[in-house]
Amino acid sequence: MRAVITVVGKDTVGILAKVSTLCAEKNVNIIDVTQTVMQDLFCMIMLCEIDKLSGSFASFADAAKAIGAEQGLSVHVMHEEIFNSMHRI
């Protein structure tokens, strides 16, 4: 199973480190990362394997959202199937 993590907000030092640390703590394998900074806006998408996720998916998503709230970022975690369904025409 895979999940998509999106992060958007004001660019600051350590955003990637904070999100990847959470992934490591929850045994989530980051497969691919794309990120860009547009002026001072940070945008990142991570594709992750969640087959060996420690704990529930909901608790992982809540923890990611909490990191976002602490940093003033929008952080969303969703199953890949939901992400694909949302972006299918």
Phi, psi and omega in degrees: 000147180230158178226157176245130176246127176244141181226127178221136177166185180296134183291128175218164179290134170094007181298308180301320180297317181294316181290318180292328176296317176300316179301315180298317180297328182262009178063038178260127182267120178278120182270316184210147179223135169230136180213154176208157174239119178253107189057253178246018181258120180269131178227129181217142172232130177241137171254126188229148170270131182241018180302325184252022180307127176270122185095185182275158177298319181299320180291325176295313179298319179295320179295320178295318178297322179295320176300317178299315180298320179297326186260359183073034182243158170262114180237123180233139176238128178216152176300145182302322181298319179293315178303312180296320179296322180293333185252013178270136180267000000 
